[in-house]
Amino acid sequence: MKFLNDRYAKVFNHKGFDICTLKSACPGQGDMLGYVIDDARFVDQTFDLIDDAVKAINTH
């Protein structure tokens, strides 16, 4: 991971960007259940679907 810590696992790669999700999440402790892109340009963005993350990469 370039920007994310080891709590995340890569589940997909699109155009060289890793799309990741938490290995183990606890929403009660504030963990998000969606997908994130391992790149500083997408910091603080969470996507409900991998397709949404792919669209964000394509439009960036």
WOGI-V696753 format. One line per field, one symbol per residue. ss: DSSP state (H for helix, E for strand, C for the rest). phi: phi as a letter, one per 30 degrees, with the letter a starting at -180 (. if undefined). burial: # if it has 16 or more other ideal C-beta (glycine too) atoms within 10 Angstrom, else .. A space follows every 10 residues. Layout:
ss = ???
phi = ???
burial = ???
This chain:
ss = CCCCCCCEEE EEEECCEEEE EECCCCHHHC CCCCEEECCH HHCCCCECCH HHHHHHHHHC
phi = .dccdddcbd cabbhicdcb bddbbbedcj ddcdcbcdad dcdicbcdbe edddddddcd
burial = ...#...#.. ......#### ##........ ....#####. .#....#... ..##.##...
